[in-house]
Amino acid sequence: MNTVTVSASKTYDILIGSGLLEQLGPRARELGKAQTVCLVSESTVYPLFGEKAVHSLEEAGFKVVSFVFPAGEESKNPGTYLELLNFLAENRLTRSDLIVALGGGVTGDLAGFAAATYLRGIRFIQVPTTLLAAVDSSVGGKTAIDLPAGKNLVGAFCQPSLVLCDTDTLNTLPREIFRDGCAEVIKYGILYDPALFSHLEQRGLDFDREYVITRCVELKRDVVMEDEFDTGARMKLNLGHTIGHGVEAKSNFTLSHGKAVAIGIAIVSRACGCADTTRILAILRQFGLPTSTSETADDILSYALSDKKRSADQVNLILPNAIGDSSIVPTPVDQLKSFIQAGL
């Protein structure tokens, strides 16, 4: 097991290794005097891991109530969020109690936002069960729900009290979902770590999971500790996301987040003339991720302009110069269409 400690507005540990789900109850008990735990999960994950999580929590002396919602990004909406808040109130969770998010990024975002706002904030634990959530969304405290106008437009910064990443849960992932997470893993290599990028090139989908997840989490830890509230260096983690979110939203979320980010990374790499564009495109294809889209620059632009990272009349684009080197480039909105067109 590896442990990565984040020291931001709250200090917490991220545990990474095999068999950790069985330790959920004892680890939660170490956090304080909670009596009730609300386990938040979705309809695909709960049948796989819900019973084991509940058993571990009950063995540690907790009363457990479970909120299970339909799987999919479309559930990360105000309606589901209010249902969860009402569920917490009906079960009389107090400020000393806990929420546990068991699932992927949708579950973590939804449960985390509920934890940030219910009773003006209660503690929560992230238990990511997808690669994408393990290396990215479960770490750093960003929580949110979607609006019809775009992804993650309503949210809050709320650091978890613990992240417990059981690598065994990844064994149940469909190959397509695992590849989705690989887009975020590749992103970390492009941004910060040529050695990580080379490991991925050499090993492909058979990469060392514990090493790669730990390295990605370390990199994100460093960024979060430098810029917790996403006003400077943390913006770099949005590589491929502004344009990727445009592609994802235009598809009405039928295109997965990881594939959309891969397309976004490919577009910005081509558009900015990155020195390692050939390697970046090659590794995306090696991992079975798309590097192009049939959407037009106009269509992508109309959705990208709803991105929450837009500021007045400009968007901060993250442009890779080479593997391990990138820049934050403020780009006027009226130049964004031509930039997207150049990368298609």
Buried (B, 14 or more C-beta within 10 A) or exposed (E): BBEBEBEBEEEBBBBBBEEBBBBBBEBBBEEEEBEBBBBBBBEBBBEBBBEBBBBBBEEBEBBBBBBBBEBEBEBBBEEBBEBBBEBBEEEEBEEEBBBBBBBBBBBBBBBBBBBBBBBEEBBBBBBBBBBBBBBBBBBBBBBBBBBEEBBBBBBBBBBBBBBBBBBBBBEBBEEEBBBBBBBBBBBBBBBBBBEBBBBBBEEEEEBEBBBBBBBBBBBBBBBBBEBBEBEEBBBBBBBBBBBBBBBBBBBEBEBBBBBBBBBBBBBBBBBBEBBBBEBBBEBBEBBBBBBEBEBBBEBBBBBBBBBBBBEEEBBBBBBBEBBBBBEBBEBEBEEBBEBBBBBB
